[in-house]
């Protein structure tokens, strides 16, 4: 398991989510419309300082060499899931911090799914596509299949 970083939320660096998003965009990061909608749904930054140690692991490394449904993945990493109530802030911090993300890489956050505007379960992911750094959401339906090579960010 490759160690990525320590991420601290609730450190008071940004007074609200709008200022956080402004900082992301000032650093040439992009948010998809769908991710932005989640942050507009009564999203609050943490008032308590919490530190997470992040690591990355492929679905195969988690124990699913043929790939797996999201429901299976959750069971395999249950103690390393980020609580949904703080996952958005972790995703914002990770996108802001990870400036040298290789083109074509997508990292899924191992988190409790959060409902989008229509109530469908979603997880945050950060990716670099065509040289653009994105924060977006991805389908976290329990039956959604992830490939053995898909990489999740685990929380400790």
Secondary structure per residue as TSV (DSSP state, phi and psi in degrees):
chain	resnum	aa	ss	phi	psi
A	1	X	-	360.0	125.2
A	2	X	E	-87.5	124.6
A	3	X	E	-75.9	130.4
A	4	X	E	-97.7	-58.2
A	5	X	E	-173.0	170.2
A	6	X	E	-101.2	133.3
A	7	X	E	-120.8	129.7
A	8	X	E	-112.4	128.3
A	9	X	E	-111.5	166.1
A	10	X	S	69.6	23.5
A	11	X	S	-88.9	-0.3
A	12	X	S	78.7	6.6
A	13	X	S	-62.2	-35.7
A	14	X	S	-120.8	130.4
A	15	X	S	-73.2	-23.7
A	16	X	S	-158.2	171.1
A	17	X	H	-66.5	-31.6
A	18	X	H	-61.4	-43.0
A	19	X	H	-67.7	-34.2
A	20	X	H	-63.4	-47.0
A	21	X	H	-64.9	-38.8
A	22	X	H	-58.6	-43.7
A	23	X	H	-64.3	-40.4
A	24	X	H	-59.9	-48.7
A	25	X	H	-67.9	-33.4
A	26	X	H	-63.3	-29.3
A	27	X	T	-90.8	17.3
A	28	X	T	64.8	30.9
A	29	X	E	-94.1	156.9
A	30	X	E	-125.9	147.7
A	31	X	E	-115.8	135.9
A	32	X	-	-72.1	160.3
A	33	X	H	-56.1	-39.5
A	34	X	H	-67.7	-41.3
A	35	X	H	-65.3	-43.4
A	36	X	H	-58.9	-39.6
A	37	X	H	-62.1	-38.0
A	38	X	H	-63.6	-41.5
A	39	X	H	-69.5	-21.3
A	40	X	H	-85.1	-8.3
A	41	X	T	-87.6	67.4
A	42	X	T	55.1	41.4
A	43	X	-	-83.5	133.2
A	44	X	-	-122.9	141.1
A	45	X	-	-76.0	152.4
A	46	X	-	-66.6	139.7
A	47	X	S	-98.1	-7.5
A	48	X	S	-106.7	132.3
A	49	X	-	-74.5	122.6
A	50	X	E	-132.9	134.3
A	51	X	E	-110.1	133.4
A	52	X	E	-118.9	136.0
A	53	X	E	-95.2	124.0
A	54	X	E	-105.9	142.9
A	55	X	E	-141.1	157.7
A	56	X	E	-115.2	146.2
A	57	X	E	-152.0	135.8
A	58	X	E	-76.4	162.5
A	59	X	H	-59.2	-39.4
A	60	X	H	-61.9	-42.5
A	61	X	H	-67.3	-28.1
A	62	X	H	-70.0	-21.9
A	63	X	T	125.7	15.5
A	64	X	-	-125.5	78.6
A	65	X	T	-65.5	-15.5
A	66	X	T	-103.9	3.9
A	67	X	-	93.4	174.2
A	68	X	E	-163.6	157.3
A	69	X	E	-73.8	152.9
A	70	X	H	-54.7	-39.2
A	71	X	H	-57.7	-42.0
A	72	X	H	-67.8	-41.4
A	73	X	H	-61.7	-44.6
A	74	X	H	-56.0	-44.0
A	75	X	H	-64.4	-34.0
A	76	X	H	-76.0	-19.3
A	77	X	S	-130.8	23.2
A	78	X	G	-48.0	-42.2
A	79	X	G	-77.6	-3.7
A	80	X	G	-112.9	16.2
A	81	X	-	-83.6	139.3
A	82	X	B	-82.7	132.8
A	83	X	-	-59.7	138.2
A	84	X	H	-56.7	-34.5
A	85	X	H	-66.7	-19.5
A	86	X	H	-115.8	-6.3
A	87	X	H	-60.7	-36.7
A	88	X	H	-61.9	-41.9
A	89	X	H	-68.7	-38.2
A	90	X	H	-62.1	-44.0
A	91	X	H	-61.4	-43.7
A	92	X	H	-60.7	-46.7
A	93	X	H	-63.6	-44.0
A	94	X	H	-63.6	-42.0
A	95	X	H	-64.1	-41.1
A	96	X	H	-65.2	-39.8
A	97	X	H	-77.0	-39.2
A	98	X	-	-87.4	74.7
A	99	X	T	-80.6	-24.0
A	100	X	T	-100.1	30.7
A	101	X	-	-63.4	129.8
A	102	X	-	-64.4	143.6
A	103	X	T	-59.4	134.7
A	104	X	T	91.9	-10.4
A	105	X	-	-83.0	137.0
A	106	X	E	-126.8	129.8
A	107	X	E	-120.3	122.8
A	108	X	E	-93.8	136.2
A	109	X	E	-82.2	127.4
A	110	X	-	-76.6	98.4
A	111	X	B	-144.0	162.2
A	112	X	-	-67.4	130.9
A	113	X	-	-59.7	150.0
A	114	X	E	-120.6	143.1
A	115	X	E	-77.1	138.4
A	116	X	-	-83.6	-169.9
A	117	X	T	-60.0	-23.2
A	118	X	T	-102.2	3.1
A	119	X	S	90.4	0.2
A	120	X	-	-74.3	140.6
A	121	X	E	-69.8	134.8
A	122	X	E	-136.5	156.1
A	123	X	E	-127.0	154.0
A	124	X	E	-79.7	150.6
A	125	X	E	-146.0	152.7
A	126	X	E	-116.0	140.3
A	127	X	E	-150.1	162.1
A	128	X	E	-121.5	117.4
A	129	X	E	-130.5	123.3
A	130	X	T	54.2	37.5
A	131	X	T	80.1	-0.3
A	132	X	E	-101.5	133.6
A	133	X	E	-91.3	125.6
A	134	X	E	-121.4	149.2
A	135	X	E	-117.3	122.6
A	136	X	E	-142.0	-176.3
A	137	X	E	-122.1	157.1
A	138	X	E	-133.8	150.4
A	139	X	E	-56.3	128.2
A	140	X	-	-121.6	33.0
A	141	X	-	-56.2	138.9
A	142	X	T	-53.5	-29.5
A	143	X	T	-92.2	-4.6
A	144	X	-	-62.2	130.9
A	145	X	E	-93.2	131.0
A	146	X	E	-105.9	145.2
A	147	X	-	-78.2	156.8
A	148	X	T	-57.4	-29.0
A	149	X	T	-86.3	-10.0
A	150	X	-	-63.9	140.4
A	151	X	E	-111.8	131.1
A	152	X	E	-109.8	146.9
A	153	X	E	-94.0	120.2
A	154	X	E	-99.0	152.4
A	155	X	E	-116.0	137.8
A	156	X	-	-128.3	360.0
